[in-house]
Amino acid sequence: MRPWLGMTGHLLVRSQDGAFLGHVHEMGTPGSRLRFTFSFPAPGRYLAWVQYATGDRIVTAPFTVDVTAAAEAGR
């Protein structure tokens, strides 16, 4: 992986209803793993995208996260 837009990785998180949008950057140094720290504001389903660069490619990987009240209490 290599830096892209000034960071090794970018994470975008949006609530399913679109009321929340978050953006955080990778917390480590360039290497083979990405690490993000993010606190979800409330239980619910979130749509997320991670982006990073390798060589001459920009990779975007979408995924969903279901946050439960129990998971929120553990913050």
PQR file with spaces between the fields and no chain letter, atoms N, CA, C, O and H, PARSE charges and radii, in Angstrom:
ATOM       1  N    MET     1       0.830   -1.179    0.000 -0.4000 1.5000
ATOM       2  CA   MET     1       0.000    0.000    0.000 -0.0000 2.0000
ATOM       3  C    MET     1       0.875    1.243    0.000  0.5500 1.7000
ATOM       4  O    MET     1       2.011    1.229    0.475 -0.5500 1.4000
ATOM       5  N    ARG     2       0.320    2.308   -0.542 -0.4000 1.5000
ATOM       6  CA   ARG     2       1.056    3.569   -0.592 -0.0000 2.0000
ATOM       7  C    ARG     2       0.098    4.700   -0.209  0.5500 1.7000
ATOM       8  O    ARG     2      -1.117    4.546   -0.328 -0.5500 1.4000
ATOM       9  H    ARG     2      -0.602    2.319   -0.927  0.4000 1.0000
ATOM      10  N    PRO     3       0.629    5.821    0.245 -0.5600 1.5000
ATOM      11  CA   PRO     3      -0.250    6.947    0.574  0.2800 2.0000
ATOM      12  C    PRO     3      -1.061    7.408   -0.636  0.5500 1.7000
ATOM      13  O    PRO     3      -0.583    7.379   -1.770 -0.5500 1.4000
ATOM      14  N    TRP     4      -2.281    7.830   -0.378 -0.4000 1.5000
ATOM      15  CA   TRP     4      -3.180    8.369   -1.387 -0.0000 2.0000
ATOM      16  C    TRP     4      -3.987    9.479   -0.733  0.5500 1.7000
ATOM      17  O    TRP     4      -4.584    9.265    0.322 -0.5500 1.4000
ATOM      18  H    TRP     4      -2.670    7.854    0.543  0.4000 1.0000
ATOM      19  N    LEU     5      -4.015   10.652   -1.333 -0.4000 1.5000
ATOM      20  CA   LEU     5      -4.657   11.832   -0.757 -0.0000 2.0000
ATOM      21  C    LEU     5      -4.099   12.121    0.635  0.5500 1.7000
ATOM      22  O    LEU     5      -4.826   12.553    1.529 -0.5500 1.4000
ATOM      23  H    LEU     5      -3.530   10.826   -2.190  0.4000 1.0000
ATOM      24  N    GLY     6      -2.805   11.879    0.805 -0.4000 1.5000
ATOM      25  CA   GLY     6      -2.129   12.208    2.050 -0.0000 2.0000
ATOM      26  C    GLY     6      -2.201   11.164    3.146  0.5500 1.7000
ATOM      27  O    GLY     6      -1.595   11.354    4.201 -0.5500 1.4000
ATOM      28  H    GLY     6      -2.214   11.528    0.078  0.4000 1.0000
ATOM      29  N    MET     7      -2.919   10.068    2.939 -0.4000 1.5000
ATOM      30  CA   MET     7      -3.069    9.022    3.967 -0.0000 2.0000
ATOM      31  C    MET     7      -2.967    7.645    3.326  0.5500 1.7000
ATOM      32  O    MET     7      -3.175    7.488    2.123 -0.5500 1.4000
ATOM      33  H    MET     7      -3.412    9.914    2.083  0.4000 1.0000
ATOM      34  N    THR     8      -2.644    6.654    4.146 -0.4000 1.5000
ATOM      35  CA   THR     8      -2.558    5.287    3.635 -0.0000 2.0000
ATOM      36  C    THR     8      -3.937    4.709    3.346  0.5500 1.7000
ATOM      37  O    THR     8      -4.092    3.917    2.417 -0.5500 1.4000
ATOM      38  H    THR     8      -2.475    6.782    5.123  0.4000 1.0000
ATOM      39  N    GLY     9      -4.948    5.098    4.139 -0.4000 1.5000
ATOM      40  CA   GLY     9      -6.290    4.570    3.923 -0.0000 2.0000
ATOM      41  C    GLY     9      -7.352    5.554    4.377  0.5500 1.7000
ATOM      42  O    GLY     9      -7.116    6.402    5.238 -0.5500 1.4000
ATOM      43  H    GLY     9      -4.821    5.742    4.895  0.4000 1.0000
ATOM      44  N    HIS    10      -8.520    5.420    3.780 -0.4000 1.5000
ATOM      45  CA   HIS    10      -9.665    6.258    4.114 -0.0000 2.0000
ATOM      46  C    HIS    10     -10.859    5.347    4.380  0.5500 1.7000
ATOM      47  O    HIS    10     -11.064    4.359    3.674 -0.5500 1.4000
ATOM      48  H    HIS    10      -8.711    4.731    3.081  0.4000 1.0000
ATOM      49  N    LEU    11     -11.646    5.682    5.404 -0.4000 1.5000
ATOM      50  CA   LEU    11     -12.858    4.934    5.725 -0.0000 2.0000
ATOM      51  C    LEU    11     -14.018    5.915    5.771  0.5500 1.7000
ATOM      52  O    LEU    11     -13.990    6.896    6.514 -0.5500 1.4000
ATOM      53  H    LEU    11     -11.479    6.484    5.978  0.4000 1.0000
ATOM      54  N    LEU    12     -15.039    5.638    4.968 -0.4000 1.5000
ATOM      55  CA   LEU    12     -16.279    6.416    4.985 -0.0000 2.0000
ATOM      56  C    LEU    12     -17.379    5.542    5.558  0.5500 1.7000
ATOM      57  O    LEU    12     -17.512    4.378    5.179 -0.5500 1.4000
ATOM      58  H    LEU    12     -15.063    4.841    4.365  0.4000 1.0000
ATOM      59  N    VAL    13     -18.170    6.097    6.471 -0.4000 1.5000
ATOM      60  CA   VAL    13     -19.257    5.360    7.106 -0.0000 2.0000
ATOM      61  C    VAL    13     -20.509    6.224    7.036  0.5500 1.7000
ATOM      62  O    VAL    13     -20.481    7.403    7.389 -0.5500 1.4000
ATOM      63  H    VAL    13     -18.061    7.042    6.779  0.4000 1.0000
ATOM      64  N    ARG    14     -21.615    5.624    6.575 -0.4000 1.5000
ATOM      65  CA   ARG    14     -22.887    6.336    6.480 -0.0000 2.0000
ATOM      66  C    ARG    14     -23.981    5.488    7.098  0.5500 1.7000
ATOM      67  O    ARG    14     -24.047    4.284    6.853 -0.5500 1.4000
ATOM      68  H    ARG    14     -21.638    4.667    6.288  0.4000 1.0000
ATOM      69  N    SER    15     -24.846    6.111    7.903 -0.4000 1.5000
ATOM      70  CA   SER    15     -25.988    5.372    8.434 -0.0000 2.0000
ATOM      71  C    SER    15     -26.915    5.012    7.277  0.5500 1.7000
ATOM      72  O    SER    15     -26.945    5.695    6.253 -0.5500 1.4000
ATOM      73  H    SER    15     -24.791    7.089    8.102  0.4000 1.0000
ATOM      74  N    GLN    16     -27.664    3.936    7.455 -0.4000 1.5000
ATOM      75  CA   GLN    16     -28.520    3.463    6.365 -0.0000 2.0000
ATOM      76  C    GLN    16     -29.527    4.539    5.948  0.5500 1.7000
ATOM      77  O    GLN    16     -29.873    4.639    4.771 -0.5500 1.4000
ATOM      78  H    GLN    16     -27.639    3.382    8.287  0.4000 1.0000
ATOM      79  N    ASP    17     -29.998    5.343    6.906 -0.4000 1.5000
ATOM      80  CA   ASP    17     -30.972    6.387    6.573 -0.0000 2.0000
ATOM      81  C    ASP    17     -30.321    7.668    6.038  0.5500 1.7000
ATOM      82  O    ASP    17     -31.025    8.601    5.652 -0.5500 1.4000
ATOM      83  H    ASP    17     -29.717    5.262    7.863  0.4000 1.0000
ATOM      84  N    GLY    18     -28.988    7.720    6.013 -0.4000 1.5000
ATOM      85  CA   GLY    18     -28.282    8.869    5.478 -0.0000 2.0000
ATOM      86  C    GLY    18     -28.156   10.044    6.440  0.5500 1.7000
ATOM      87  O    GLY    18     -27.639   11.094    6.059 -0.5500 1.4000
ATOM      88  H    GLY    18     -28.416    6.962    6.326  0.4000 1.0000
ATOM      89  N    ALA    19     -28.619    9.887    7.680 -0.4000 1.5000
ATOM      90  CA   ALA    19     -28.569   10.987    8.650 -0.0000 2.0000
ATOM      91  C    ALA    19     -27.169   11.210    9.220  0.5500 1.7000
ATOM      92  O    ALA    19     -26.886   12.286    9.747 -0.5500 1.4000
ATOM      93  H    ALA    19     -29.039    9.034    7.990  0.4000 1.0000
ATOM      94  N    PHE    20     -26.296   10.217    9.123 -0.4000 1.5000
ATOM      95  CA   PHE    20     -24.942   10.331    9.668 -0.0000 2.0000
ATOM      96  C    PHE    20     -23.927    9.977    8.590  0.5500 1.7000
ATOM      97  O    PHE    20     -24.118    9.027    7.831 -0.5500 1.4000
ATOM      98  H    PHE    20     -26.526    9.343    8.694  0.4000 1.0000
ATOM      99  N    LEU    21     -22.847   10.748    8.530 -0.4000 1.5000
ATOM     100  CA   LEU    21     -21.729   10.453    7.637 -0.0000 2.0000
ATOM     101  C    LEU    21     -20.436   10.697    8.399  0.5500 1.7000
ATOM     102  O    LEU    21     -20.236   11.774    8.961 -0.5500 1.4000
ATOM     103  H    LEU    21     -22.691   11.520    9.147  0.4000 1.0000
ATOM     104  N    GLY    22     -19.565    9.705    8.419 -0.4000 1.5000
ATOM     105  CA   GLY    22     -18.279    9.838    9.089 -0.0000 2.0000
ATOM     106  C    GLY    22     -17.142    9.493    8.150  0.5500 1.7000
ATOM     107  O    GLY    22     -17.307    8.688    7.234 -0.5500 1.4000
ATOM     108  H    GLY    22     -19.728    8.831    7.962  0.4000 1.0000
ATOM     109  N    HIS    23     -15.972   10.111    8.381 -0.4000 1.5000
ATOM     110  CA   HIS    23     -14.790    9.865    7.568 -0.0000 2.0000
ATOM     111  C    HIS    23     -13.587    9.869    8.494  0.5500 1.7000
ATOM     112  O    HIS    23     -13.361   10.843    9.212 -0.5500 1.4000
ATOM     113  H    HIS    23     -15.838   10.765    9.125  0.4000 1.0000
ATOM     114  N    VAL    24     -12.817    8.795    8.487 -0.4000 1.5000
ATOM     115  CA   VAL    24     -11.600    8.712    9.300 -0.0000 2.0000
ATOM     116  C    VAL    24     -10.454    8.204    8.432  0.5500 1.7000
ATOM     117  O    VAL    24     -10.663    7.626    7.366 -0.5500 1.4000
ATOM     118  H    VAL    24     -13.001    8.004    7.903  0.4000 1.0000
ATOM     119  N    HIS    25      -9.250    8.436    8.918 -0.4000 1.5000
ATOM     120  CA   HIS    25      -8.049    8.010    8.200 -0.0000 2.0000
ATOM     121  C    HIS    25      -7.385    6.853    8.925  0.5500 1.7000
ATOM     122  O    HIS    25      -7.580    6.655   10.124 -0.5500 1.4000
ATOM     123  H    HIS    25      -9.081    8.905    9.785  0.4000 1.0000
ATOM     124  N    GLU    26      -6.612    6.106    8.189 -0.4000 1.5000
ATOM     125  CA   GLU    26      -5.856    4.968    8.710 -0.0000 2.0000
ATOM     126  C    GLU    26      -4.918    5.460    9.809  0.5500 1.7000
ATOM     127  O    GLU    26      -4.317    6.528    9.695 -0.5500 1.4000
ATOM     128  H    GLU    26      -6.453    6.267    7.215  0.4000 1.0000
ATOM     129  N    MET    27      -4.800    4.655   10.891 -0.4000 1.5000
ATOM     130  CA   MET    27      -4.080    5.091   12.086 -0.0000 2.0000
ATOM     131  C    MET    27      -2.620    4.655   12.158  0.5500 1.7000
ATOM     132  O    MET    27      -1.897    5.110   13.044 -0.5500 1.4000
ATOM     133  H    MET    27      -5.289    3.788   10.984  0.4000 1.0000
ATOM     134  N    GLY    28      -2.174    3.810   11.277 -0.4000 1.5000
ATOM     135  CA   GLY    28      -0.811    3.289   11.357 -0.0000 2.0000
ATOM     136  C    GLY    28       0.106    3.922   10.337  0.5500 1.7000
ATOM     137  O    GLY    28      -0.127    5.031    9.855 -0.5500 1.4000
ATOM     138  H    GLY    28      -2.761    3.440   10.557  0.4000 1.0000
ATOM     139  N    THR    29       1.149    3.191   10.025 -0.4000 1.5000
ATOM     140  CA   THR    29       2.098    3.621    9.003 -0.0000 2.0000
ATOM     141  C    THR    29       1.927    2.728    7.778  0.5500 1.7000
ATOM     142  O    THR    29       1.407    1.619    7.903 -0.5500 1.4000
ATOM     143  H    THR    29       1.339    2.291   10.416  0.4000 1.0000
ATOM     144  N    PRO    30       2.347    3.177    6.611 -0.5600 1.5000
ATOM     145  CA   PRO    30       2.175    2.353    5.415  0.2800 2.0000
ATOM     146  C    PRO    30       2.734    0.939    5.614  0.5500 1.7000
ATOM     147  O    PRO    30       3.840    0.761    6.125 -0.5500 1.4000
ATOM     148  N    GLY    31       1.962   -0.040    5.209 -0.4000 1.5000
ATOM     149  CA   GLY    31       2.355   -1.440    5.347 -0.0000 2.0000
ATOM     150  C    GLY    31       1.326   -2.315    4.676  0.5500 1.7000
ATOM     151  O    GLY    31       0.671   -1.891    3.723 -0.5500 1.4000
ATOM     152  H    GLY    31       1.063    0.105    4.794  0.4000 1.0000
ATOM     153  N    SER    32       1.176   -3.531    5.159 -0.4000 1.5000
ATOM     154  CA   SER    32       0.269   -4.478    4.519 -0.0000 2.0000
ATOM     155  C    SER    32      -1.102   -4.545    5.192  0.5500 1.7000
ATOM     156  O    SER    32      -1.975   -5.280    4.730 -0.5500 1.4000
ATOM     157  H    SER    32       1.707   -3.876    5.933  0.4000 1.0000
ATOM     158  N    ARG    33      -1.307   -3.782    6.287 -0.4000 1.5000
ATOM     159  CA   ARG    33      -2.593   -3.805    6.998 -0.0000 2.0000
ATOM     160  C    ARG    33      -3.080   -2.388    7.223  0.5500 1.7000
ATOM     161  O    ARG    33      -2.288   -1.469    7.433 -0.5500 1.4000
ATOM     162  H    ARG    33      -0.597   -3.186    6.662  0.4000 1.0000
ATOM     163  N    LEU    34      -4.393   -2.223    7.175 -0.4000 1.5000
ATOM     164  CA   LEU    34      -5.011   -0.943    7.498 -0.0000 2.0000
ATOM     165  C    LEU    34      -5.664   -1.055    8.867  0.5500 1.7000
ATOM     166  O    LEU    34      -6.264   -2.080    9.193 -0.5500 1.4000
ATOM     167  H    LEU    34      -5.036   -2.970    7.004  0.4000 1.0000
ATOM     168  N    ARG    35      -5.547    0.010    9.676 -0.4000 1.5000
ATOM     169  CA   ARG    35      -6.176    0.037   11.001 -0.0000 2.0000
ATOM     170  C    ARG    35      -6.915    1.363   11.151  0.5500 1.7000
ATOM     171  O    ARG    35      -6.349    2.438   10.952 -0.5500 1.4000
ATOM     172  H    ARG    35      -5.060    0.842    9.411  0.4000 1.0000
ATOM     173  N    PHE    36      -8.191    1.258   11.508 -0.4000 1.5000
ATOM     174  CA   PHE    36      -9.016    2.438   11.707 -0.0000 2.0000
ATOM     175  C    PHE    36      -9.604    2.409   13.108  0.5500 1.7000
ATOM     176  O    PHE    36      -9.900    1.338   13.638 -0.5500 1.4000
ATOM     177  H    PHE    36      -8.650    0.385   11.670  0.4000 1.0000
ATOM     178  N    THR    37      -9.773    3.573   13.704 -0.4000 1.5000
ATOM     179  CA   THR    37     -10.486    3.711   14.968 -0.0000 2.0000
ATOM     180  C    THR    37     -11.732    4.536   14.680  0.5500 1.7000
ATOM     181  O    THR    37     -11.643    5.658   14.183 -0.5500 1.4000
ATOM     182  H    THR    37      -9.533    4.442   13.273  0.4000 1.0000
ATOM     183  N    PHE    38     -12.896    3.973   14.996 -0.4000 1.5000
ATOM     184  CA   PHE    38     -14.150    4.650   14.700 -0.0000 2.0000
ATOM     185  C    PHE    38     -15.181    4.266   15.746  0.5500 1.7000
ATOM     186  O    PHE    38     -15.295    3.090   16.092 -0.5500 1.4000
ATOM     187  H    PHE    38     -12.969    3.061   15.400  0.4000 1.0000
ATOM     188  N    SER    39     -15.934    5.233   16.258 -0.4000 1.5000
ATOM     189  CA   SER    39     -17.024    4.975   17.206 -0.0000 2.0000
ATOM     190  C    SER    39     -18.350    5.274   16.520  0.5500 1.7000
ATOM     191  O    SER    39     -18.570    6.384   16.035 -0.5500 1.4000
ATOM     192  H    SER    39     -15.841    6.188   15.977  0.4000 1.0000
ATOM     193  N    PHE    40     -19.216    4.293   16.482 -0.4000 1.5000
ATOM     194  CA   PHE    40     -20.522    4.475   15.869 -0.0000 2.0000
ATOM     195  C    PHE    40     -21.409    5.287   16.811  0.5500 1.7000
ATOM     196  O    PHE    40     -21.393    5.050   18.019 -0.5500 1.4000
ATOM     197  H    PHE    40     -19.037    3.392   16.876  0.4000 1.0000
ATOM     198  N    PRO    41     -22.178    6.235   16.286 -0.5600 1.5000
ATOM     199  CA   PRO    41     -22.951    7.121   17.147  0.2800 2.0000
ATOM     200  C    PRO    41     -24.187    6.486   17.780  0.5500 1.7000
ATOM     201  O    PRO    41     -24.658    6.970   18.810 -0.5500 1.4000
ATOM     202  N    ALA    42     -24.720    5.423   17.197 -0.4000 1.5000
ATOM     203  CA   ALA    42     -25.944    4.787   17.698 -0.0000 2.0000
ATOM     204  C    ALA    42     -26.087    3.415   17.061  0.5500 1.7000
ATOM     205  O    ALA    42     -25.467    3.138   16.034 -0.5500 1.4000
ATOM     206  H    ALA    42     -24.337    5.030   16.361  0.4000 1.0000
ATOM     207  N    PRO    43     -26.908    2.546   17.670 -0.5600 1.5000
ATOM     208  CA   PRO    43     -27.176    1.256   17.035  0.2800 2.0000
ATOM     209  C    PRO    43     -27.842    1.452   15.671  0.5500 1.7000
ATOM     210  O    PRO    43     -28.517    2.452   15.429 -0.5500 1.4000
ATOM     211  N    GLY    44     -27.637    0.481   14.797 -0.4000 1.5000
ATOM     212  CA   GLY    44     -28.265    0.524   13.476 -0.0000 2.0000
ATOM     213  C    GLY    44     -27.371   -0.084   12.421  0.5500 1.7000
ATOM     214  O    GLY    44     -26.295   -0.602   12.717 -0.5500 1.4000
ATOM     215  H    GLY    44     -27.089   -0.332   14.994  0.4000 1.0000
ATOM     216  N    ARG    45     -27.826   -0.016   11.202 -0.4000 1.5000
ATOM     217  CA   ARG    45     -27.053   -0.532   10.071 -0.0000 2.0000
ATOM     218  C    ARG    45     -26.296    0.627    9.433  0.5500 1.7000
ATOM     219  O    ARG    45     -26.849    1.702    9.200 -0.5500 1.4000
ATOM     220  H    ARG    45     -28.701    0.404   10.962  0.4000 1.0000
ATOM     221  N    TYR    46     -25.008    0.379    9.156 -0.4000 1.5000
ATOM     222  CA   TYR    46     -24.143    1.380    8.540 -0.0000 2.0000
ATOM     223  C    TYR    46     -23.541    0.812    7.267  0.5500 1.7000
ATOM     224  O    TYR    46     -23.163   -0.358    7.211 -0.5500 1.4000
ATOM     225  H    TYR    46     -24.559   -0.494    9.346  0.4000 1.0000
ATOM     226  N    LEU    47     -23.458    1.646    6.256 -0.4000 1.5000
ATOM     227  CA   LEU    47     -22.804    1.299    5.005 -0.0000 2.0000
ATOM     228  C    LEU    47     -21.414    1.909    5.067  0.5500 1.7000
ATOM     229  O    LEU    47     -21.261    3.063    5.465 -0.5500 1.4000
ATOM     230  H    LEU    47     -23.766    2.597    6.301  0.4000 1.0000
ATOM     231  N    ALA    48     -20.412    1.158    4.683 -0.4000 1.5000
ATOM     232  CA   ALA    48     -19.034    1.640    4.813 -0.0000 2.0000
ATOM     233  C    ALA    48     -18.238    1.314    3.558  0.5500 1.7000
ATOM     234  O    ALA    48     -18.537    0.369    2.828 -0.5500 1.4000
ATOM     235  H    ALA    48     -20.536    0.220    4.359  0.4000 1.0000
ATOM     236  N    TRP    49     -17.214    2.130    3.335 -0.4000 1.5000
ATOM     237  CA   TRP    49     -16.302    1.951    2.211 -0.0000 2.0000
ATOM     238  C    TRP    49     -14.900    2.236    2.700  0.5500 1.7000
ATOM     239  O    TRP    49     -14.661    3.263    3.335 -0.5500 1.4000
ATOM     240  H    TRP    49     -16.971    2.898    3.928  0.4000 1.0000
ATOM     241  N    VAL    50     -13.979    1.349    2.416 -0.4000 1.5000
ATOM     242  CA   VAL    50     -12.571    1.611    2.715 -0.0000 2.0000
ATOM     243  C    VAL    50     -11.865    1.813    1.374  0.5500 1.7000
ATOM     244  O    VAL    50     -12.143    1.114    0.399 -0.5500 1.4000
ATOM     245  H    VAL    50     -14.173    0.515    1.899  0.4000 1.0000
ATOM     246  N    GLN    51     -10.949    2.779    1.343 -0.4000 1.5000
ATOM     247  CA   GLN    51     -10.179    3.040    0.124 -0.0000 2.0000
ATOM     248  C    GLN    51      -8.695    3.078    0.463  0.5500 1.7000
ATOM     249  O    GLN    51      -8.278    3.600    1.497 -0.5500 1.4000
ATOM     250  H    GLN    51     -10.723    3.346    2.135  0.4000 1.0000
ATOM     251  N    TYR    52      -7.912    2.501   -0.454 -0.4000 1.5000
ATOM     252  CA   TYR    52      -6.454    2.524   -0.313 -0.0000 2.0000
ATOM     253  C    TYR    52      -5.837    2.375   -1.694  0.5500 1.7000
ATOM     254  O    TYR    52      -6.506    1.986   -2.651 -0.5500 1.4000
ATOM     255  H    TYR    52      -8.250    2.077   -1.294  0.4000 1.0000
ATOM     256  N    ALA    53      -4.562    2.688   -1.783 -0.4000 1.5000
ATOM     257  CA   ALA    53      -3.862    2.638   -3.065 -0.0000 2.0000
ATOM     258  C    ALA    53      -2.781    1.568   -3.027  0.5500 1.7000
ATOM     259  O    ALA    53      -2.087    1.404   -2.024 -0.5500 1.4000
ATOM     260  H    ALA    53      -4.018    3.005   -1.006  0.4000 1.0000
ATOM     261  N    THR    54      -2.651    0.847   -4.127 -0.4000 1.5000
ATOM     262  CA   THR    54      -1.557   -0.111   -4.318 -0.0000 2.0000
ATOM     263  C    THR    54      -1.012    0.119   -5.716  0.5500 1.7000
ATOM     264  O    THR    54      -1.760    0.055   -6.691 -0.5500 1.4000
ATOM     265  H    THR    54      -3.215    0.981   -4.941  0.4000 1.0000
ATOM     266  N    GLY    55       0.266    0.382   -5.823 -0.4000 1.5000
ATOM     267  CA   GLY    55       0.852    0.621   -7.144 -0.0000 2.0000
ATOM     268  C    GLY    55       0.122    1.742   -7.850  0.5500 1.7000
ATOM     269  O    GLY    55       0.120    2.879   -7.377 -0.5500 1.4000
ATOM     270  H    GLY    55       0.874    0.434   -5.031  0.4000 1.0000
ATOM     271  N    ASP    56      -0.504    1.431   -8.988 -0.4000 1.5000
ATOM     272  CA   ASP    56      -1.226    2.451   -9.742 -0.0000 2.0000
ATOM     273  C    ASP    56      -2.739    2.285   -9.644  0.5500 1.7000
ATOM     274  O    ASP    56      -3.476    2.858  -10.447 -0.5500 1.4000
ATOM     275  H    ASP    56      -0.502    0.507   -9.372  0.4000 1.0000
ATOM     276  N    ARG    57      -3.210    1.506   -8.666 -0.4000 1.5000
ATOM     277  CA   ARG    57      -4.647    1.246   -8.484 -0.0000 2.0000
ATOM     278  C    ARG    57      -5.181    1.893   -7.227  0.5500 1.7000
ATOM     279  O    ARG    57      -4.484    1.945   -6.214 -0.5500 1.4000
ATOM     280  H    ARG    57      -2.612    1.041   -8.014  0.4000 1.0000
ATOM     281  N    ILE    58      -6.419    2.394   -7.273 -0.4000 1.5000
ATOM     282  CA   ILE    58      -7.160    2.816   -6.094 -0.0000 2.0000
ATOM     283  C    ILE    58      -8.209    1.743   -5.855  0.5500 1.7000
ATOM     284  O    ILE    58      -9.026    1.462   -6.731 -0.5500 1.4000
ATOM     285  H    ILE    58      -6.985    2.352   -8.096  0.4000 1.0000
ATOM     286  N    VAL    59      -8.188    1.142   -4.670 -0.4000 1.5000
ATOM     287  CA   VAL    59      -9.112    0.064   -4.332 -0.0000 2.0000
ATOM     288  C    VAL    59     -10.198    0.627   -3.423  0.5500 1.7000
ATOM     289  O    VAL    59      -9.902    1.301   -2.437 -0.5500 1.4000
ATOM     290  H    VAL    59      -7.523    1.370   -3.958  0.4000 1.0000
ATOM     291  N    THR    60     -11.463    0.347   -3.759 -0.4000 1.5000
ATOM     292  CA   THR    60     -12.602    0.712   -2.919 -0.0000 2.0000
ATOM     293  C    THR    60     -13.336   -0.571   -2.567  0.5500 1.7000
ATOM     294  O    THR    60     -13.775   -1.302   -3.455 -0.5500 1.4000
ATOM     295  H    THR    60     -11.704   -0.201   -4.560  0.4000 1.0000
ATOM     296  N    ALA    61     -13.471   -0.849   -1.272 -0.4000 1.5000
ATOM     297  CA   ALA    61     -14.130   -2.070   -0.818 -0.0000 2.0000
ATOM     298  C    ALA    61     -15.341   -1.705    0.047  0.5500 1.7000
ATOM     299  O    ALA    61     -15.167   -1.163    1.139 -0.5500 1.4000
ATOM     300  H    ALA    61     -13.114   -0.256   -0.550  0.4000 1.0000
ATOM     301  N    PRO    62     -16.572   -1.993   -0.419 -0.5600 1.5000
ATOM     302  CA   PRO    62     -17.768   -1.691    0.355  0.2800 2.0000
ATOM     303  C    PRO    62     -18.104   -2.829    1.324  0.5500 1.7000
ATOM     304  O    PRO    62     -17.798   -3.992    1.058 -0.5500 1.4000
ATOM     305  N    PHE    63     -18.733   -2.482    2.444 -0.4000 1.5000
ATOM     306  CA   PHE    63     -19.224   -3.487    3.385 -0.0000 2.0000
ATOM     307  C    PHE    63     -20.279   -2.847    4.279  0.5500 1.7000
ATOM     308  O    PHE    63     -20.413   -1.623    4.307 -0.5500 1.4000
ATOM     309  H    PHE    63     -18.982   -1.538    2.660  0.4000 1.0000
ATOM     310  N    THR    64     -21.025   -3.668    5.007 -0.4000 1.5000
ATOM     311  CA   THR    64     -22.019   -3.164    5.950 -0.0000 2.0000
ATOM     312  C    THR    64     -21.652   -3.596    7.357  0.5500 1.7000
ATOM     313  O    THR    64     -20.990   -4.612    7.562 -0.5500 1.4000
ATOM     314  H    THR    64     -20.916   -4.662    4.984  0.4000 1.0000
ATOM     315  N    VAL    65     -22.099   -2.798    8.326 -0.4000 1.5000
ATOM     316  CA   VAL    65     -21.865   -3.086    9.739 -0.0000 2.0000
ATOM     317  C    VAL    65     -23.193   -2.925   10.462  0.5500 1.7000
ATOM     318  O    VAL    65     -23.835   -1.881   10.345 -0.5500 1.4000
ATOM     319  H    VAL    65     -22.637   -1.972    8.159  0.4000 1.0000
ATOM     320  N    ASP    66     -23.618   -3.947   11.211 -0.4000 1.5000
ATOM     321  CA   ASP    66     -24.800   -3.859   12.037 -0.0000 2.0000
ATOM     322  C    ASP    66     -24.355   -3.645   13.489  0.5500 1.7000
ATOM     323  O    ASP    66     -23.735   -4.521   14.092 -0.5500 1.4000
ATOM     324  H    ASP    66     -23.097   -4.795   11.306  0.4000 1.0000
ATOM     325  N    VAL    67     -24.677   -2.481   14.033 -0.4000 1.5000
ATOM     326  CA   VAL    67     -24.282   -2.123   15.399 -0.0000 2.0000
ATOM     327  C    VAL    67     -25.478   -2.358   16.307  0.5500 1.7000
ATOM     328  O    VAL    67     -26.552   -1.801   16.082 -0.5500 1.4000
ATOM     329  H    VAL    67     -25.181   -1.770   13.543  0.4000 1.0000
ATOM     330  N    THR    68     -25.295   -3.183   17.333 -0.4000 1.5000
ATOM     331  CA   THR    68     -26.362   -3.477   18.276 -0.0000 2.0000
ATOM     332  C    THR    68     -26.200   -2.619   19.533  0.5500 1.7000
ATOM     333  O    THR    68     -25.137   -2.045   19.771 -0.5500 1.4000
ATOM     334  H    THR    68     -24.423   -3.636   17.516  0.4000 1.0000
ATOM     335  N    ALA    69     -27.251   -2.540   20.321 -0.4000 1.5000
ATOM     336  CA   ALA    69     -27.189   -1.769   21.571 -0.0000 2.0000
ATOM     337  C    ALA    69     -26.115   -2.340   22.494  0.5500 1.7000
ATOM     338  O    ALA    69     -25.447   -1.584   23.199 -0.5500 1.4000
ATOM     339  H    ALA    69     -28.115   -3.007   20.128  0.4000 1.0000
ATOM     340  N    ALA    70     -25.939   -3.665   22.499 -0.4000 1.5000
ATOM     341  CA   ALA    70     -24.910   -4.285   23.345 -0.0000 2.0000
ATOM     342  C    ALA    70     -23.515   -3.861   22.894  0.5500 1.7000
ATOM     343  O    ALA    70     -22.648   -3.606   23.729 -0.5500 1.4000
ATOM     344  H    ALA    70     -26.482   -4.279   21.926  0.4000 1.0000
ATOM     345  N    ALA    71     -23.293   -3.785   21.587 -0.4000 1.5000
ATOM     346  CA   ALA    71     -22.000   -3.354   21.073 -0.0000 2.0000
ATOM     347  C    ALA    71     -21.739   -1.901   21.441  0.5500 1.7000
ATOM     348  O    ALA    71     -20.608   -1.534   21.760 -0.5500 1.4000
ATOM     349  H    ALA    71     -23.998   -3.992   20.909  0.4000 1.0000
ATOM     350  N    GLU    72     -22.790   -1.062   21.399 -0.4000 1.5000
ATOM     351  CA   GLU    72     -22.630    0.347   21.740 -0.0000 2.0000
ATOM     352  C    GLU    72     -22.291    0.500   23.226  0.5500 1.7000
ATOM     353  O    GLU    72     -21.498    1.371   23.584 -0.5500 1.4000
ATOM     354  H    GLU    72     -23.708   -1.360   21.140  0.4000 1.0000
ATOM     355  N    ALA    73     -22.875   -0.326   24.094 -0.4000 1.5000
ATOM     356  CA   ALA    73     -22.608   -0.240   25.524 -0.0000 2.0000
ATOM     357  C    ALA    73     -21.170   -0.589   25.845  0.5500 1.7000
ATOM     358  O    ALA    73     -20.649   -0.150   26.871 -0.5500 1.4000
ATOM     359  H    ALA    73     -23.520   -1.034   23.803  0.4000 1.0000
ATOM     360  N    GLY    74     -20.509   -1.372   24.989 -0.4000 1.5000
ATOM     361  CA   GLY    74     -19.117   -1.773   25.224 -0.0000 2.0000
ATOM     362  C    GLY    74     -18.090   -0.735   24.817  0.5500 1.7000
ATOM     363  O    GLY    74     -16.891   -0.968   24.973 -0.5500 1.4000
ATOM     364  H    GLY    74     -20.932   -1.728   24.156  0.4000 1.0000
ATOM     365  N    ARG    75     -18.526    0.408   24.298 -0.4000 1.5000
ATOM     366  CA   ARG    75     -17.578    1.429   23.840 -0.0000 2.0000
ATOM     367  C    ARG    75     -16.771    1.970   24.976  0.5500 1.7000
ATOM     368  O    ARG    75     -15.923    2.839   24.773 -0.5500 1.4000
ATOM     369  H    ARG    75     -19.499    0.597   24.171  0.4000 1.0000
